[in-house]
Amino acid sequence: MNNTNKTDLGLLVVRLGIGLSMALFHGWGKISSPERWAGYGANMKMFGLDFFPEFWGFMAGFAEFGCSILIILGLFHRPATAMLAFTMLVASIYHLSLPEDNPNSGFSGASHALEMMTVYVALFLSGPGKFSLMPGKKEE
């Protein structure tokens, strides 16, 4: 197995692991609970977006579930990773802005979102690799 195949296989493993984890453990609970969308979306008030919180809650669930499925498949890879990186940035800012007495506040609360944002930026830059349904352009 040459180095290119190893790199592409490594990207597939990361896409599968991170994609399944985010979709199942974070996204599914949001996307499958419309009654909770307003609660998730209400957190956008800190950015001055205090209108239609259901939409913002749905978008968080869509990013975490829908975009994760796209990443797993290697479809629309860069838009999906960009949307997830932005979602993780918002989550990081949210956790960093919580009052200190909240157990999810500060860097310990934001660390997972910051780590995931780093992974999504790296995936954005690397592309999906050749083991995807929509592989990137081949380098010449």
N, C-alpha and C positions, 0 to 999 in steps of 0.2 A: 504494500500500500504506500503510495507516494505521499509527500507532504501536503499536496493540494487536497487529496482525498481525506487525509487525517483532519485537516482544517475544516473541510466541509462536514465531515462526520461530527466533529466537535461542535460546530454551529447547530447541527440537527439536535444533538443531545441537549444543548442549552435551550434551544427553542422548545423542545418537547417538555423538558423539566420545568422551566420557568413558565411556559404557557399553560401547562396543566395545573400547576400550583396556583397561579393567579386566577385562572378561570374557575377552578373548583372551590378553592378556599376563600376567595375574596369576591370574585365577580358573580358567581351563581347566587349567593345570598342576596346580593343587591338587585340583580336583574329579575329574580323570581319573586320579589317582594314589593310590588307597586305601592302598597300601603306605607312603605317606609321611604319611598323616594323623596318625599317632601322633607323628611328629617335629614337625610343625607345632603340634599340640596340647600337646606337652610344654612349650612356651613359656608356657603358662598357669600354670605352677607359681609364677611370680613374683606372681600374684594370689591364691595359695592354692588354686588349682583343680588339684590334682594327681591327680584321679581321671578315668578314662576319656578319655585324651588323644585317642583316635581321634575321639570326638565333637567335641571342640573343633577339631581339624584339619579335619573335615568341615564344621563351621559356618563356618570361615574361607573354605573353598572355595565353599560355598553362597552366602555373602554376596557374595564377589567375582565369582562367575559368575552364580548365579541371580538375585540382586538387581540385578545390572547389566542382565540381560535384561529384567527388569521395568521398570527405568528407561527403557531404550530404547523399550519398548512404551508406556510411560506407565501401567502397571498397578500398583496398590498403591504408588504413588509415594512417599508419605510414610513408610510402614513400611520400604520398601526403602532409601530414602536414610538413614533413621535407623539401620538396621542397618549400612549401609556406613560411616556416620560413626563409629559405635561401633567397628567393626572397624579403622578407620584410627587411632582414638584408642589402641586396644590396640597396634597396630603402632608407633605413635609412642613410646609408653611403653617398648615392648620395645627399640627402637633406642637410646633415651636411656639405658637401663639397661645396655647392653652395656659390657664393659671398654674402656678407652680405646685399647688396642692393636688392637682389632677395627676393620677398615676401614669397617664399617657402623655404627659407634657415633656418638653425639652428634647434633648438629643436622644435619650433612651426611647422616647415615644416615636420620634421621627426616624430612627435609625433604619427600620425596615423599608420605609418609603424611600429614603435616601439611597439605600443599597439597591433597591429595585430600579430607581431612576438611573443609577450608574449602569446597570445591566442593559436597560433599554437604550441608553445612549450608545453603548458599545455595540449592541445589535443593529442599531440604526446605521452606525458607521461601517460595520462589517458587511451588511447585507445578509440575505438569508442563506447563502451558500447554494451549491448545486443540487442538494437534496431538498428541493421545494417544488411546489406546483407552479411557481412563477419565479424561476431563478433569475438573478441579475445578469447584466451583460458580461460576457466573457472578456477578460483582459487579453489584449493582443501582445 
